[in-house]
Amino acid sequence: MSFLLRSIKTSDLRDVKGLAEEFNLLNLPPDERIISEKIERSKKSFAGKTTTLDESEYFFVVEDTEAKKVVGTSLIMAKHGTEDSPHTFFDVRQKEKFSKELGIGFIHQVLRIGFDSDGPSEIGGLIVDEAYRGRPEKLGKQISLIRFLYMGMYPQRFEDRILCEFVPPLSPDGRSEFWEALGRKFTGLPYQEADFLSGQNKEFIKNLFPDEDIYTCVLDAKARYVIGRVGLATMPAKHLLEAIGFKYLNQIDPFDGGPHYGANRDDITLVKKTKAYKVVDGKVGQFDALALVGQTKGEEFNGCLSYFDVKAGKLVLPDSTKQLLDLSNGDQVFLTPISEGTL
């Protein structure tokens, strides 16, 4: 069985909508109109036909080539945060209070609302069909990491800073204890509605949330518990990103309290390791190193996980990889070595 990591196509709409219905992510809602718009925006982005970063969004899928079915997705939003729609977060800070008369002091955790109108690139939309999880191919890691190979290919298409917003622990019915204790009191909105509206317009956050520090000690224990924590299902993705250079930014989502992680694009290990090579013919059987391999042909991107060998600066790939990516002797591809520990 072979799996192709590629840019999304219009014909993928049904498969992707099915995946979105299973997981219902904020940046990939199960809405056919929204998904169709994302597909068209992605096609323009991969083709280099967008004029600004905030117009660009790169939608990757993993295809089971035997079943001819899309079984996973991931996204890069080239810019998250503009004058019209700023990136919004809570800074998590500490504030000391001390009474000389009583000889008592406290170090309080406080939250302060922040807005970034010149925001970073953001990764998201990571989904793998439940039937394909736990496989030896580790498709979740493949579709996640292929984004960094692409950043290494086209660094100018992305911001210097890369952001990832993680989902915190939620109740089985999707309830956010953090939102119930805080955001709902300032907006009167239920969590799901506020989360959806924020993707369309953030005006209500700026005008209804307090500008002053919010002391978390006044929140109930359930709300305090989730601040900066990652949900159990998201923990493997957090470990994966930490392994390649992402760190907690001491910032959280203003809706659910989930942590924001980030890294400088050029410091991400996989981006730094990405290099261009010419493909040459070579003997089969000497492959013992693993890498992500990718190439843009026309207006589409194709990639995969493959064994490889480099001889005198030239890249030798297995025949199966060359067939999957439709490569010929002399073609240029980009390669990102992957250590066994990372995968």
C-alpha positions in Angstrom: 0.0 0.0 0.0 1.4 3.4 -0.9 0.5 6.9 0.3 0.9 10.1 -1.6 1.3 13.5 0.2 0.0 16.1 -2.2 -1.8 19.4 -2.7 -5.6 19.2 -2.6 -7.7 18.9 -5.7 -11.3 19.9 -6.4 -12.3 16.2 -6.6 -11.2 15.7 -3.0 -14.2 17.7 -1.6 -16.3 14.7 -0.6 -13.5 12.8 1.2 -12.4 16.0 3.0 -15.9 16.9 4.1 -16.3 13.4 5.5 -13.1 13.8 7.5 -14.2 17.3 8.7 -17.5 16.0 9.9 -15.7 13.4 12.0 -13.5 16.0 13.8 -15.1 19.4 13.4 -12.0 21.6 13.7 -12.3 25.4 13.8 -10.0 25.9 10.8 -11.6 23.0 8.9 -15.4 23.0 9.7 -17.7 20.4 8.1 -19.2 23.0 5.7 -19.1 22.2 2.0 -19.0 25.9 1.0 -16.1 26.7 3.3 -14.2 23.7 2.3 -14.7 24.5 -1.4 -13.4 28.0 -0.8 -10.4 26.6 0.9 -9.7 24.2 -1.9 -9.8 27.0 -4.5 -7.6 29.3 -2.4 -5.2 26.4 -1.9 -5.0 25.7 -5.6 -4.2 29.4 -6.3 -1.6 29.4 -3.5 0.3 26.3 -4.7 0.2 27.7 -8.3 1.8 30.9 -7.0 -1.2 33.0 -8.2 -1.9 34.8 -4.9 -0.5 38.3 -4.4 -0.3 38.6 -0.6 0.4 36.2 2.3 -3.0 36.8 3.9 -4.7 35.4 0.7 -2.5 32.2 0.7 -3.5 28.9 2.3 -1.9 25.6 1.5 -4.0 22.5 1.9 -2.2 19.2 2.0 -3.8 15.7 1.8 -2.6 12.2 2.2 -4.1 9.8 -0.4 -4.3 6.0 -0.2 -3.4 5.5 -3.8 -4.8 1.9 -4.0 -8.1 2.9 -2.5 -8.0 6.3 -4.3 -9.2 7.9 -1.1 -8.1 10.9 0.9 -7.4 9.7 4.5 -5.8 12.8 6.1 -5.3 16.5 5.8 -3.1 19.4 7.1 -3.0 23.1 6.4 -0.6 26.1 6.4 -2.3 29.5 6.6 0.5 31.8 5.3 -0.6 34.7 7.5 -2.8 34.6 10.6 -3.4 38.2 11.8 -4.0 41.4 9.8 -5.4 44.9 10.5 -8.9 43.7 9.5 -8.7 40.4 11.4 -5.9 40.4 14.1 -4.5 37.3 15.7 -6.0 37.2 19.2 -4.6 35.6 22.3 -4.2 35.9 26.1 -0.7 36.5 27.3 -0.1 34.4 30.4 1.9 36.4 32.9 2.9 36.5 36.6 2.3 39.4 38.9 3.7 39.7 42.4 1.6 41.2 45.3 3.1 41.8 48.8 1.9 43.3 52.0 4.7 44.6 54.3 2.2 45.0 57.1 1.0 41.5 57.0 4.2 39.9 55.8 2.3 38.1 53.1 3.0 37.8 49.4 1.5 36.1 46.4 2.6 35.4 42.9 -0.6 35.5 40.8 -1.1 34.2 37.3 -2.8 36.8 35.2 -4.2 36.9 31.6 -3.9 40.0 29.4 -5.6 40.2 26.0 -3.3 40.7 23.0 -3.8 41.4 19.3 -1.3 40.9 16.5 -2.2 42.7 13.2 1.0 41.5 11.5 0.6 37.9 12.5 2.6 34.7 11.9 2.0 31.8 9.5 -0.1 29.2 11.2 -0.3 25.4 10.8 -3.5 23.5 11.5 -6.2 21.3 10.1 -4.4 18.1 11.0 -6.7 15.1 10.6 -6.2 11.4 9.9 -9.1 9.0 9.3 -9.5 6.8 12.4 -9.3 3.6 10.3 -5.8 4.7 9.3 -4.4 5.6 12.7 -1.9 3.4 14.5 -0.5 2.1 11.2 3.3 1.5 10.8 3.4 4.2 8.1 2.5 6.8 10.8 0.4 8.9 8.4 -0.4 11.6 11.0 3.3 12.4 11.3 3.8 12.3 7.6 1.0 14.7 6.7 2.1 17.0 9.6 5.8 17.1 8.7 5.3 17.5 4.9 4.4 21.1 5.6 7.9 21.9 6.8 9.4 20.4 3.7 7.2 22.7 1.7 8.3 25.7 3.9 11.9 24.7 3.1 11.1 24.7 -0.6 9.4 28.1 -0.6 10.4 30.0 2.6 9.4 33.4 0.9 5.8 32.2 0.9 5.6 32.2 4.7 6.2 34.5 7.6 9.3 34.3 9.7 7.3 33.1 12.7 5.2 29.9 12.6 2.3 29.3 15.0 0.4 26.3 16.2 -2.7 26.5 18.4 -3.4 23.3 20.3 -6.8 22.1 21.5 -7.0 21.9 25.4 -9.0 19.3 27.3 -12.7 19.6 26.6 -15.7 17.8 28.0 -17.1 14.8 26.0 -19.8 17.1 24.6 -17.3 19.7 23.5 -17.8 22.1 26.4 -15.0 24.4 27.3 -14.7 25.0 31.1 -12.4 27.9 30.4 -15.0 29.7 28.2 -17.8 29.0 30.6 -15.9 30.6 33.5 -14.6 33.6 31.5 -15.6 34.3 27.9 -19.2 33.6 28.3 -19.5 36.1 31.1 -18.2 38.9 28.8 -20.0 37.9 25.6 -23.2 36.0 26.6 -22.4 33.5 23.8 -22.0 29.7 24.0 -18.6 28.4 23.2 -19.3 26.8 19.9 -21.0 29.9 18.5 -18.3 32.3 19.8 -15.6 30.0 18.4 -17.3 30.0 15.0 -17.9 33.7 14.9 -14.3 34.5 15.7 -13.3 32.9 12.4 -15.5 35.4 10.6 -15.0 38.6 12.6 -13.1 39.3 15.8 -14.7 42.7 16.5 -16.7 41.4 19.5 -13.6 40.1 21.2 -11.9 43.5 21.1 -15.0 45.4 22.3 -16.3 43.0 24.9 -13.3 41.4 26.5 -11.6 43.4 29.3 -8.4 45.3 28.6 -7.2 44.9 32.2 -5.4 41.9 33.7 -7.6 39.0 34.6 -6.5 37.1 37.8 -6.9 33.4 37.2 -7.4 32.8 41.0 -10.9 34.1 40.6 -11.8 31.4 38.1 -13.0 27.9 39.3 -10.6 25.0 39.5 -11.8 23.4 36.3 -11.2 26.5 34.3 -7.7 27.0 35.8 -6.8 23.4 35.1 -7.0 23.7 31.3 -5.0 26.9 30.9 -2.0 26.1 28.7 -2.8 22.4 28.7 -3.0 20.2 25.7 -5.8 17.6 25.3 -4.8 14.0 25.4 -5.6 13.3 21.7 -3.4 16.3 20.7 -0.4 15.3 22.9 1.4 13.3 20.2 1.3 16.4 17.8 2.7 18.6 20.6 5.6 16.2 21.2 6.3 16.0 17.4 6.5 19.8 17.1 8.6 20.2 20.2 11.1 17.7 18.7 11.6 20.0 15.7 11.9 23.3 17.6 8.5 24.5 18.7 8.1 26.0 22.2 5.2 27.2 24.4 4.8 31.0 23.8 3.1 31.7 27.2 0.0 32.5 25.2 -3.3 30.8 25.1 -6.5 30.8 23.1 -9.0 33.4 24.5 -11.9 30.9 23.9 -10.7 27.6 25.3 -7.4 28.3 27.1 -5.4 26.0 24.7 -1.7 26.8 24.4 0.0 28.5 21.5 3.3 27.1 20.4 5.7 28.7 18.0 9.1 28.7 16.3 11.1 30.9 14.0 10.7 29.4 10.5 14.4 29.1 9.8 15.1 27.5 13.1 12.8 24.6 12.6 15.1 21.6 12.1 13.2 20.2 9.1 13.1 23.5 7.3 16.9 23.9 7.8 17.6 20.4 6.5 15.6 20.7 3.3 17.8 20.7 0.2 17.3 20.3 -3.6 18.8 17.3 -5.4 18.9 15.9 -8.9 17.5 12.3 -9.2 19.8 9.8 -10.8 19.5 6.0 -11.4 21.1 3.8 -8.8 21.2 0.2 -7.7 18.4 -1.1 -5.5 19.0 -2.4 -2.0 21.4 0.2 -0.5 18.8 2.4 1.0 18.9 2.8 4.8 18.1 6.5 5.4 14.5 8.0 5.5 13.3 11.3 4.2 10.3 13.3 3.0 10.6 13.9 -0.8 8.7 16.6 -2.6 8.4 18.2 -6.0 6.2 20.9 -7.6 5.0 19.9 -11.1 3.1 22.6 -12.9 0.6 23.9 -10.4 0.5 20.9 -8.0 2.8 19.6 -5.2 3.5 15.8 -4.7 5.5 14.2 -2.0 6.0 11.0 0.0 8.0 9.4 2.7 10.8 7.4 1.1 14.2 5.7 1.7 17.0 7.3 -0.2 20.8 7.5 -0.8 23.0 10.4 -1.8 26.0 9.7 -4.0 28.4 12.5 -5.0 25.6 15.0 -4.4 23.1 13.2 -6.5 19.9 11.6 -5.1 19.1 7.9 -5.6 15.5 6.8 -4.8 13.7 3.4 -4.9 11.8 2.7 -8.1 8.6 2.6 -6.1 9.1 6.2 -5.1 10.0 7.4 -8.6 6.8 5.7 -9.9 4.6 7.2 -7.1 6.0 10.8 -7.8 6.4 10.2 -11.6 10.1 11.1 -11.5 12.6 10.7 -14.2 16.4 10.7 -14.2 17.6 14.3 -13.9 14.4 15.7 -12.3 15.0 18.1 -9.4 13.3 17.2 -6.1 13.5 18.5 -2.5 14.5 16.2 0.3 14.1 16.5 4.1 15.9 13.8 6.1 13.8 12.3 8.8 15.4 10.6 11.9 13.8 7.5 13.3 13.2 9.4 16.5 11.2 12.1 14.8 9.0 9.7 12.9 
